[in-house]
Amino acid sequence: MNLAESNRTKDMPSGDNFSSSCNACKQCTPLGACVAFKGIEGVLPMLHGSQGCATYIRRYLISHFREPMDIASSNFSEETTIFGGNRNFNTGIDNIISQYHPAVIAIASTCLSETIGEDVQRLINEYKSIHHNTDNLPEMIFASTPSYQGTHYEGFHEAVYATVKALADGRGSVGSHINLFSNFISPEDIRHLKEIVNDFELEIMLFPDYSDTLDSTSWDTYHRIAQGGTTIAALRKSALASVSIELGYILNSGGKNGKIKNNAIAQSAGDYLQTEFDVVCRKTGLPIGIIESDKFFNLLATISGNPIPEKYQKQRGRLVDLYIDGHKYVSGKKAVIYGEEDLVVALAAFASEIGIKPVLCATGGESGKLRETLKQTLGDLYDEDIIVGQGMSFERMEEVTKDLQPDLMLGNSKGYYIARKMDIPIVRVGFPIHDRIGAQHTKTLGYEGTTALFEQIVNTLLEDKQRKSPVGYKYM
């Protein structure tokens, strides 16, 4: 029995019987929370924990977005770890207010503060009680994000959920605007989504919107808090929207098998608004490829009552033509796909529709939903031979990839050493991308984004064929 056959009825090793602590296919949970928090106007993220966490995350995000990234810390010490971080928390908030004057302080917990059982929401309430007479006291939002109970992807969505839960206000009349929860995507894709929805003549509350805060213009003087982001007023009105759209099927399904702390089931922001304020939530996948993009555009047409604008119909038509032009270069190729769970689903669906066979779909996430979501999304294109790896490390991915002998890898920069060692061409997509410039400008969503991604894949395969040929090709 070969490797594919042995895994048709079960996923690759997950957290139940396999430790992915060695070069895991994920980053830490508060890192994702900091990205989402940067989508709020006037925000300063703060980590309640050791200074090293903030330093690591700040440096990691700067390498991807190529933008300044200020993240405050309550700066735990050995004493704080034993006796609690109340004093450090209050001092940290005082310093943030005096030096940054933020509209929002968004606080994420870390492994250390969660391990000692810090009740951060109580600390926030106590601080507000002490300073209740202070003018212009910032909003304070808290997301519980211990890294041992999730990935950067779950941290991102937990921060989105925590923000909406803290700010959504159901007082007033339901409006005609919609909520669009845009997922962990590039600033360029956020701008593209806003353009698409605007062309359908829809008013939106898009969150998180870090299209400017994490991809700004060149400054003459340093801005401690970058301009841009979703406004607090817009977030408050999210409870009065006519409908919510969430891009992603898995989202924050929990750190492991859909569970968060105390065995509670994780909620997304859209789920919360539907439960608490009767805002209907429509979930659709990341619109990569024609099939998933069609779902998104048709949903917007249904909600708006307007036909799909002609420019997008033409973009779709040009993409179909491009598929025809490039089909002979991709048909029958095998790909290893890895990264955040919803991105893996979207890329696998796209690869399948252009004739590339996903042979391994790997992620550090442990929702337990990846295989079933792949089956539902790919439909008739789903192949039972696909190996699905949840809670995977890159070391384990390398072992599996050796037997599969793929033609291509689709994923972030952390898989580059595997591609280099095995001489496999790699197309960088997702997060993080540290060995190329322009990750913040990458467009992947919609017909335009799919066009760019398809061209990149075909050209990468053509370049690899030229490079490996003993005679070379000038005409392909």
Sequence and secondary structure as in RCSB ss.txt:
>XXXX:A:sequence
MNLAESNRTKDMPSGDNFSSSCNACKQCTPLGACVAFKGIEGVLPMLHGSQGCATYIRRYLISHFREPMDIASSN
FSEETTIFGGNRNFNTGIDNIISQYHPAVIAIASTCLSETIGEDVQRLINEYKSIHHNTDNLPEMIFASTPSYQG
THYEGFHEAVYATVKALADGRGSVGSHINLFSNFISPEDIRHLKEIVNDFELEIMLFPDYSDTLDSTSWDTYHRI
AQGGTTIAALRKSALASVSIELGYILNSGGKNGKIKNNAIAQSAGDYLQTEFDVVCRKTGLPIGIIESDKFFNLL
ATISGNPIPEKYQKQRGRLVDLYIDGHKYVSGKKAVIYGEEDLVVALAAFASEIGIKPVLCATGGESGKLRETLK
QTLGDLYDEDIIVGQGMSFERMEEVTKDLQPDLMLGNSKGYYIARKMDIPIVRVGFPIHDRIGAQHTKTLGYEGT
TALFEQIVNTLLEDKQRKSPVGYKYM
>XXXX:A:secstr
  HHHHTSSS B  TTT    SSBSS  HHHHHHHHHTTBTTEEEEEES HHHHHHHHHHHHHHH S    EE  
  HHHHHH SHHHHHHHHHHHHHHH  SEEEEEE HHHHHTT  HHHHHHHHHHHTTT TT  EEEEE   GGG 
 HHHHHHHHHHHHHHHH    S   S EEEE  S  HHHHHHHHHHHHHTT  EEEES  TTTTS    SS  SS
 S SB HHHHHGGGG SEEEEE SSSS  SBTTB GGG B   HHHHHHHHH   EEEE    SHHHHHHHHHHH
HHHH     HHHHHHHHHHHHHHHHHHHHHTT EEEEESSHHHHHHHHHHHHHTT EEEEEE S   S HHHHHH
HHHGGG  TT EEESS BHHHHHHHHHHH  SEEEE GGGHHHHHHHT  EEE SS   SSS GGG   SHHHHH
HHHHHHHHHHHHHHHHHH SS  S  
